[in-house]
Amino acid sequence: MTTVETQNTPAITMTDTAVKHIKKYVAKHDQGKAMRLGVNKSGCSGLKYEIGIATDIAADDKVYDNNGACVIVAKDDLIYVVGTELDYIQEGLNWKLVFNNPNAQNSCGCGESFNLNS
């Protein structure tokens, strides 16, 4: 698997903690090949990240591999995540996957949805 770049900017990067989390997440699923990252219209701000397990890879999917942690993004969703860094952080007793998206203009108070800069 290879890293794909868009306009000389990696579309997805991952911190070391995110790499470890993604590897564990995918390993829990027998048929899983990678983590699928998608974007759907939803939430207070208009767009919402969707995470799932990829059991197959379509011809037009973009694959990002960082030390064996693979993230797949559908071609149509790529525009929403260009330049995004995935991080996995601890807040109190809880851990969560965080999307540091430089294109996100606003996000809702709960942090689950966002919209893009014009």
C-alpha positions as CSV (number, residue, x, y, z in Angstrom):
1,M,0.0,0.0,0.0
2,T,1.2,3.5,-0.7
3,T,0.7,7.0,0.4
4,V,-1.2,9.2,-2.2
5,E,-0.6,12.9,-2.3
6,T,-2.9,15.6,-3.6
7,Q,-1.4,18.9,-4.9
8,N,1.9,18.0,-3.1
9,T,0.1,17.8,0.3
10,P,-0.4,14.5,1.9
11,A,-4.2,14.0,2.4
12,I,-3.8,12.0,5.5
13,T,-1.1,11.9,8.1
14,M,-1.1,10.1,11.4
15,T,0.6,10.6,14.8
16,D,2.3,7.7,16.4
17,T,-0.6,7.2,18.8
18,A,-3.0,7.2,15.9
19,V,-0.9,4.6,14.1
20,K,-1.0,2.3,17.2
21,H,-4.8,2.8,17.6
22,I,-5.6,2.1,13.9
23,K,-3.5,-1.1,13.9
24,K,-5.4,-2.4,16.9
25,Y,-8.8,-1.3,15.6
26,V,-8.2,-3.1,12.3
27,A,-6.8,-6.2,14.0
28,K,-10.0,-6.7,16.0
29,H,-11.9,-7.4,12.7
30,D,-11.1,-10.7,11.0
31,Q,-12.0,-9.5,7.5
32,G,-10.5,-6.0,8.0
33,K,-7.8,-4.7,5.6
34,A,-7.8,-1.1,6.8
35,M,-9.7,1.6,8.5
36,R,-12.1,3.4,6.1
37,L,-12.5,7.2,6.6
38,G,-15.5,8.8,5.0
39,V,-17.4,12.1,5.2
40,N,-21.2,12.3,5.2
41,K,-23.6,15.2,5.3
42,S,-24.8,15.2,8.9
43,G,-24.6,17.0,12.2
44,C,-25.0,20.6,13.3
45,S,-22.2,21.9,11.1
46,G,-23.0,20.0,7.9
47,L,-20.4,17.3,7.6
48,K,-19.4,14.4,9.8
49,Y,-16.5,12.0,9.8
50,E,-17.4,8.3,9.5
51,I,-15.1,5.5,10.6
52,G,-15.4,1.9,9.7
53,I,-13.6,-1.2,8.6
54,A,-12.6,-1.7,5.0
55,T,-13.0,-5.3,3.9
56,D,-12.1,-4.5,0.3
57,I,-10.4,-1.7,-1.7
58,A,-12.1,-0.1,-4.7
59,A,-10.1,0.9,-7.7
60,D,-10.6,4.6,-7.0
61,D,-10.0,4.4,-3.3
62,K,-7.0,6.3,-1.9
63,V,-4.8,4.3,0.5
64,Y,-2.6,5.8,3.1
65,D,-0.1,3.6,4.9
66,N,1.9,4.7,7.9
67,N,4.0,1.8,9.4
68,G,1.3,-0.7,8.7
69,A,-1.6,1.5,9.8
70,C,-3.8,1.8,6.7
71,V,-6.5,4.3,6.1
72,I,-8.7,4.2,3.0
73,V,-10.6,7.2,1.7
74,A,-13.1,7.1,-1.2
75,K,-12.2,9.4,-4.1
76,D,-15.4,11.5,-3.5
77,D,-14.5,12.1,0.2
78,L,-10.8,13.1,-0.5
79,I,-11.6,16.8,-1.0
80,Y,-12.9,17.0,2.6
81,V,-9.9,15.5,4.3
82,V,-6.9,16.8,2.3
83,G,-4.2,17.8,4.8
84,T,-5.9,16.1,7.8
85,E,-3.8,14.7,10.6
86,L,-5.3,11.8,12.6
87,D,-4.4,11.8,16.3
88,Y,-5.5,9.6,19.1
89,I,-5.6,11.5,22.4
90,Q,-6.6,10.9,26.0
91,E,-9.1,13.3,27.7
92,G,-9.5,12.3,31.3
93,L,-10.2,8.6,31.4
94,N,-11.3,8.4,27.8
95,W,-9.4,8.1,24.5
96,K,-10.7,9.4,21.2
97,L,-9.6,9.7,17.5
98,V,-9.2,13.4,16.6
99,F,-9.2,14.9,13.1
100,N,-6.9,17.9,12.8
101,N,-8.3,19.2,9.5
102,P,-6.8,22.5,8.4
103,N,-9.8,23.0,6.0
104,A,-12.4,22.8,8.8
105,Q,-13.8,26.3,9.3
106,N,-16.3,25.5,12.1
107,S,-17.2,22.5,14.2
108,C,-20.1,21.9,16.5
109,G,-19.8,22.1,20.2
110,C,-19.6,18.3,20.6
111,G,-16.9,18.1,17.9
112,E,-18.7,15.6,15.8
113,S,-19.4,17.7,12.7
114,F,-17.7,20.4,10.8
115,N,-17.8,22.5,7.6
116,L,-15.1,23.6,5.2
117,N,-13.5,26.9,4.4
118,S,-14.9,28.4,1.2
